[in-house]
Structures are given as structure tokens and as C-alpha cells.
Amino acid sequence: MKTKFAFGKNGIDVSISGNHDCTILEDKAIRPLPDVEKALAECLDAPHDCPPLSALAAGKTRVAIVICDITRPAPNRVTLPPLLERLHRAGVRKDGITILIATGLHRVATLAEVEQLVGREIAQDYRIISNDAKASQHKDLGMTIGGIPIWIHREFVDADLRITLGLIEQHIMAGFSGGRKLVAPGVAAEMTIKAIHSPKFMRDLRACEVSIDDNPMHAELLDIARTAKHDFILDVTLTRDRQISGVFAGNPETAHKAGVQFLLESCLVQVDRPADLVVTSAAGYPLDLTFYQAIKAITSAQQVAKRGGRILVISECAEGVGSPEFAASLRDMQSFESFLEEIAHSAVKVDQWQLEKLALAGLRNEFFFHPRNWPSGFRVYWEEGLS
């Protein structure tokens, strides 16, 4: 059997020899929209459950627009211009618009990445700020119903129109990305991000991929977004080759729910039996920039792997392991069991949640990783080469 996986920017060919019973599992081949420009215009001018964007923007002087950071393949350069056009048409000046990059606890965007995210012209003409979760950029908005402290970037809170541009795809903990996730963790402070990624949620079986209705993390994120007065979303879905397949704009909750429903109906594939071995990738650039991001492929693969089965993840990891905090935790981890016991009784550390998800998965399956380059000094579970 031969196939090609997304790996870095160019992909990688994989072959499995012998007479193994192999199945290539792909999402359904949804088609890209035939006219993206028209679809964007229609959704911005006739959005879900709210007035047209131009009407919402009328009389507003301070607008905050949150976009995904470099770790997400969101097509900001396509979706942002028509949105800005309607804001200006409604009388909003360029100096009244702030574009926030939803980095969460990721590193801030470089100047080159800002241009890559929004294009050179927008990068030069608008005020663009990366969320720095550890800096004094956030306002205290109280607590969620679940007791989570709500600290959100002041540029978002102080705006009189709050917009997010996102990408809806399955998510390791929140069920699906997009919508409320651009607010938290996107432009939240460290204490808020740590709280929503605590073992309380990481070990709840409902906080997983393709789970929304009964997902406790989703409920908390909605509460945070409501408190921060999230006004409008423009979210998209993508085909496997990153073309826009759907556009969903308007009320942050109902428009996002429509995008989720579209994915559930058009993309999910059923399997008839669990596999002894699952070979998968972390979806290529930019989703496989770090080992931290690559872990998300494990929990997806577990959906089709039998208990005790093996999982091989192919991920370029061009930027190495991840944040210094995550790298330190990974280096120090002696076993999955001891790590899970340790963090169950201690304060939440930055990025421990991704390693917690890996450790929880490790109690069920055996892992192997194939990165292109790997830093020395890391004792981790990976496969040096593909056969």
C-alpha cells in the first residue's frame, strides 16, 4: 500500500509492505466553494441571527478583530479584506480598528508571520497586536459559572464591536475550534488559559474531539465569550487541500453551531472495526510545526485504534518541541502514570495540558513518532524511519 501524508509544506510518501490488511481512511471529499468572494459577501450582508455587519458597525469607533495565529491555516488574507471593506463603508476609520492575533500562550507573531497572516498592505496599514498572555494586557471580567477567572485582552474588552475570524475543525479538547475559542484561550490571560486547561477538564471524557453539546470546556468557553460581549464571527471550513468549503458568519453561537453541523454532516467517516496500527500525520504545515501541536494527531487516531494498539504519527516538527515550559515538562517526565499523579495535586503549569492528553492516551495505546529533525536530549517515543 502506498499513500501520501501531509508533512511540513511538501508532504511525505509512505508505503507499507507485505500482505497486511490496510485501509486508507480519508475524510469525505467535500468540494471547495465555487465562488468564495460571493459566499463571503452573502454571509457578511445576511449573517446568522444578527443584522448585516455594516449595520452592526454603524456609529462604532473602536473595533477589535481577532484572527488565528501562525499555527492555524485560517485564510485570513481572504476573509479579512471584505470584512474591513464593510467596516469602512459603515464609517469605521483605519485608526479605529485593532487586529489581535489569538496566540493564547503561544509565542507572539514575528513581523514576517504578521505579513504572512494578513498580507503586506494590511500589516502596514492597521494596528496589529499579538496576545501576550503573560503581560499586563488584560482586564478582569469576573468569574464563569464554573469558577474560572475571566481575564481578556483590554483591546477586545474596550472595543464597541468585537469580531473574530476563525477556522472550524475538530479540536482535541473543545470539540471544534473557531467561534468562542478565538476569545479564550485566543486573547485571554495566562490565569484564564491555565484554568480552562486544568485536569478538571483534561480528564473529563466529554472534553474531546467532535463533542460540543455535553462538553464542559465548550460550556466554559461560551460563558467567557458571552461575558466578553463577543459580537460577531466569520468562520470558515476547509477542504483537505486548504480551500474554503463553507462560510459561517453572524451570531457567535448560532453561526458557529451551523459550521459544526456542516462538518458533522459532510466530513465524518465511519469505520467498521478498530485497527491494530494507525498511521497518521499532524496535517502538515502549519499544524505540525512543533511536537506540542503534533500530539493532537494522537487523540484523533485513538478514535480508530483498538485498545493496546499502536499509533505512528508523522510530523515535521520544524520548530522543535514547543514552548520552553512544555519542553522542560517533556524532558522531565519519567512515566505517564507518575506525570499524571504529579500534576493532579499541583498548580497548573504552562502547556502541561497537552502532555497530560498525551499521557492519558498513553495509558491506552503505544506511540511512535517520525519527525524530520529532533533535538538531542529528549527521550521520547518515536520511530526513526518509515518502512
C-alpha positions in Angstrom: 0.0 0.0 0.0 1.2 3.5 -0.9 -0.2 6.9 0.1 0.9 10.4 0.8 0.5 12.3 4.0 0.6 16.0 4.8 4.0 16.6 6.3 5.6 20.1 6.5 4.9 22.1 3.3 5.6 19.3 0.8 4.1 16.1 2.1 5.7 12.7 2.5 5.2 9.4 0.7 4.5 6.3 2.9 4.5 2.7 1.9 3.6 -0.4 3.9 5.0 -3.7 2.5 3.6 -7.2 2.9 0.1 -8.6 2.9 -1.3 -6.5 5.7 -5.0 -5.7 5.7 -4.7 -2.0 5.1 -7.4 0.7 4.7 -6.8 4.3 3.7 -9.1 6.4 5.8 -9.8 9.9 4.5 -12.5 12.5 5.3 -15.2 12.8 2.7 -14.2 14.8 -0.3 -16.1 18.0 0.2 -15.8 20.4 -2.6 -14.5 24.0 -2.3 -16.9 26.8 -2.8 -17.2 27.8 -6.5 -17.2 31.5 -5.7 -15.6 32.3 -2.3 -15.9 36.1 -2.8 -19.7 35.8 -3.4 -20.1 33.5 -0.4 -18.3 35.9 1.9 -20.3 38.8 0.7 -23.6 37.0 1.2 -22.7 35.9 4.7 -21.4 39.3 5.8 -24.5 41.0 4.4 -27.1 38.4 5.5 -25.5 36.7 8.6 -26.9 34.2 11.0 -29.3 35.7 13.6 -28.0 39.2 13.5 -28.0 42.4 11.4 -25.6 42.8 8.5 -22.0 43.6 9.5 -22.3 47.1 8.1 -25.4 47.8 10.2 -23.6 46.4 13.4 -20.6 48.7 12.6 -22.7 51.9 12.1 -21.7 54.5 14.7 -18.9 52.4 16.1 -15.5 53.9 16.6 -13.4 51.2 18.2 -13.4 47.7 16.6 -11.4 44.7 17.6 -10.9 41.9 15.1 -9.3 38.6 16.4 -7.5 36.4 13.9 -5.8 33.0 14.3 -2.1 32.8 14.7 0.5 31.0 12.5 -0.3 27.6 14.0 -3.7 27.6 12.2 -4.3 27.5 8.5 -7.1 30.1 8.6 -7.3 32.0 5.4 -7.2 35.5 7.0 -5.9 37.1 3.8 -9.1 36.0 2.0 -11.6 36.7 4.8 -10.2 39.9 6.3 -10.4 42.3 3.3 -14.2 42.0 2.6 -14.8 42.4 6.4 -12.6 45.5 6.6 -14.3 46.9 3.5 -17.7 46.7 5.2 -16.4 48.3 8.4 -15.0 51.2 6.4 -18.2 51.5 4.4 -20.0 51.9 7.8 -17.7 54.8 8.7 -15.1 53.0 10.9 -11.7 54.5 10.3 -8.5 52.5 10.0 -7.1 54.0 13.2 -10.2 52.8 15.0 -9.5 49.1 14.1 -7.2 46.8 16.1 -6.3 43.4 14.8 -5.5 41.0 17.6 -3.6 37.7 16.9 -5.0 34.9 19.0 -1.8 33.4 20.2 -3.2 32.2 23.6 0.0 31.0 25.3 1.9 30.5 22.0 4.8 32.9 21.3 4.0 36.2 19.7 4.0 36.5 15.9 7.1 37.7 14.1 6.9 40.6 11.7 7.3 38.1 8.8 4.5 36.0 10.2 2.2 39.0 10.5 2.6 39.7 6.8 2.0 36.0 6.1 -1.2 36.1 8.2 -2.8 39.2 6.8 -0.8 40.4 3.7 1.7 43.2 3.5 -0.8 46.0 2.8 -3.0 45.2 5.9 0.2 44.6 8.0 1.4 48.1 7.2 -1.9 50.0 7.4 -3.5 48.6 10.6 -2.6 48.3 14.2 -1.8 44.6 14.9 -1.1 43.2 18.3 -0.2 39.6 19.4 -1.9 38.4 22.6 0.8 38.1 25.3 -0.9 36.0 27.9 1.9 36.7 30.4 1.8 40.5 30.0 -0.4 43.1 31.6 -2.7 43.4 28.6 -5.9 42.0 30.1 -9.0 43.1 32.0 -10.7 41.3 34.9 -14.3 40.4 33.9 -15.2 38.3 37.0 -15.7 34.5 37.0 -17.5 31.9 34.9 -20.3 29.8 36.2 -17.7 27.1 36.8 -15.4 29.4 38.8 -12.8 30.2 36.1 -11.3 33.7 36.4 -12.0 35.7 33.2 -9.2 37.9 32.0 -9.5 39.1 28.4 -7.3 41.4 26.3 -8.3 45.0 27.0 -8.3 45.9 23.3 -11.1 43.4 22.9 -13.0 44.3 26.0 -12.8 48.1 25.4 -13.9 47.9 21.8 -17.5 48.7 20.9 -17.6 46.0 18.3 -15.9 42.7 18.8 -15.3 40.3 15.9 -13.4 37.0 15.4 -12.2 35.4 12.3 -11.7 31.6 12.7 -11.5 28.2 11.3 -13.8 25.4 12.3 -12.2 21.9 12.6 -12.2 19.2 15.2 -10.3 20.1 18.4 -8.6 17.9 20.9 -10.4 19.3 23.9 -13.1 21.8 22.9 -14.8 19.5 20.3 -14.4 22.0 17.5 -12.2 25.1 17.0 -13.5 28.5 15.9 -16.0 30.8 17.4 -15.6 31.2 21.2 -12.0 29.7 21.1 -10.7 32.9 19.5 -11.7 34.8 22.7 -10.4 32.2 25.1 -7.8 30.9 25.0 -7.1 33.2 22.0 -6.9 36.6 23.6 -7.0 35.5 27.3 -4.5 35.9 30.1 -2.4 33.1 31.5 -4.5 32.5 34.6 -7.6 32.0 32.4 -5.9 29.7 30.0 -4.4 27.6 32.8 -7.8 27.3 34.5 -9.6 26.1 31.4 -6.8 23.6 30.7 -6.7 22.1 34.2 -7.1 18.4 35.0 -10.7 19.1 35.8 -11.4 19.4 32.1 -8.5 17.4 30.6 -9.7 14.2 32.4 -13.3 14.7 31.6 -14.1 12.2 28.8 -16.6 14.7 27.4 -13.9 17.2 26.6 -12.7 15.6 23.4 -12.9 15.8 19.6 -16.3 16.3 17.9 -18.0 16.8 21.3 -19.9 20.0 21.8 -23.4 19.5 23.4 -22.2 17.9 26.6 -18.6 19.2 26.6 -17.8 21.1 29.8 -14.9 23.0 28.3 -17.2 24.2 25.5 -19.7 25.5 28.1 -17.0 27.4 29.9 -15.6 29.0 26.7 -19.1 30.1 25.7 -19.6 31.7 29.1 -16.3 33.6 28.8 -17.2 34.8 25.3 -20.6 35.9 26.4 -19.1 37.8 29.3 -16.6 39.5 27.0 -19.5 40.5 24.7 -18.4 38.6 21.6 -20.5 40.3 18.9 -19.8 38.7 15.5 -17.9 35.8 13.9 -16.7 35.0 10.4 -15.6 31.3 10.4 -14.8 29.0 7.6 -14.3 25.3 7.0 -11.6 24.0 4.6 -11.1 21.1 2.2 -8.2 18.8 2.8 -6.1 20.9 0.4 -7.0 24.1 2.4 -9.6 25.6 0.1 -12.7 27.2 1.6 -15.6 24.8 1.7 -18.0 26.8 3.9 -18.5 30.3 5.3 -20.4 30.9 8.5 -20.9 34.5 9.8 -23.1 36.3 12.3 -24.2 35.4 15.9 -21.1 33.9 17.5 -23.1 30.9 18.9 -25.6 30.0 16.1 -23.2 30.7 13.2 -20.6 28.5 14.8 -23.1 25.8 15.5 -24.1 25.9 11.8 -20.5 25.4 10.8 -20.1 22.5 13.3 -23.2 20.9 11.9 -21.9 21.3 8.3 -18.7 19.4 9.3 -20.6 16.7 11.1 -22.8 16.0 8.0 -20.1 16.4 5.3 -16.8 15.2 6.7 -17.0 12.5 9.3 -16.3 8.9 8.2 -17.4 5.7 10.0 -15.1 2.7 10.4 -16.3 -0.9 10.7 -13.7 -2.1 13.2 -10.7 -0.7 15.3 -7.2 -1.0 13.9 -4.1 -2.7 15.3 -1.9 0.1 13.9 -2.9 3.6 12.9 -0.5 5.7 10.8 -1.4 9.3 10.7 0.1 12.8 10.4 -0.4 16.1 12.2 -1.9 17.6 9.0 1.2 19.3 7.7 2.3 22.9 7.9 1.5 24.9 10.0 -0.2 22.3 12.1 2.9 20.2 12.5 5.4 23.0 13.3 6.0 21.6 16.8 5.7 18.4 18.7 3.3 20.2 21.0 0.9 20.5 18.1 1.6 17.0 16.8 0.1 15.5 19.9 -3.4 16.4 18.6 -3.0 13.7 16.0 -2.7 11.0 18.8 -6.2 11.7 20.2 -7.7 11.7 16.8 -6.0 8.4 15.9 -7.3 6.8 19.1 -10.8 7.1 17.7 -10.0 4.2 15.3 -7.2 2.3 17.1 -8.0 -0.6 19.3 -7.1 -0.6 23.0 -3.4 -1.6 23.2 -2.9 -0.9 19.5 -0.1 1.2 18.1 -0.1 4.7 16.6 2.6 6.2 14.4 2.4 10.0 13.9 4.3 11.6 11.1 5.1 15.2 11.9 7.8 17.5 10.7 8.3 19.5 13.9 10.3 22.1 12.1 10.3 24.4 15.2 11.2 21.5 17.5 9.4 20.6 20.7 7.4 23.6 21.6 7.5 26.2 24.3 10.3 26.2 26.9 7.8 25.2 29.6 6.4 22.3 27.5 9.9 21.1 26.6 11.0 21.1 30.2 8.0 19.1 31.3 8.5 16.6 28.4 12.2 16.2 29.3 11.5 15.6 33.0 8.6 13.1 32.5 9.6 9.7 33.8 6.4 7.9 33.0 2.8 8.6 32.0 1.5 7.4 35.4 3.9 9.4 37.5 3.3 12.6 35.5 -0.5 12.3 35.8 -0.2 11.7 39.5 2.1 14.7 40.0 0.0 17.3 38.2 -3.2 16.1 39.8 -2.0 17.6 43.1 -0.1 20.7 42.0 -0.7 24.1 40.4 -1.3 24.1 36.7 1.9 24.8 34.7 2.0 26.4 31.2 1.3 23.9 28.4 1.1 20.9 30.8 -2.4 20.1 29.4 -1.0 18.9 26.0 1.4 16.5 27.8 -1.5 15.4 30.0 -3.6 14.5 27.0 -0.6 12.5 25.7 -0.1 10.7 29.0 -3.8 9.8 29.2 -3.7 8.5 25.7 -0.5 6.6 26.6 -2.4 4.5 29.2 -4.4 3.1 26.3 -2.1 2.9 23.3 1.6 2.7 22.3 3.0 5.6 20.3 5.7 6.2 17.7 6.7 9.5 16.1 8.5 10.3 12.9 9.8 13.9 12.9 12.2 15.3 10.3 14.6 16.7 12.9 14.6 16.1 16.7 16.5 17.9 19.4 19.1 15.9 21.3 18.4 15.2 24.9 14.8 14.2 24.5 13.8 10.7 25.5 10.5 10.4 23.7 8.6 7.8 21.8 9.3 8.0 18.1 10.2 5.9 15.0 13.5 6.8 13.4 12.3 5.9 9.9 9.4 4.6 7.9 9.4 1.2 6.2 
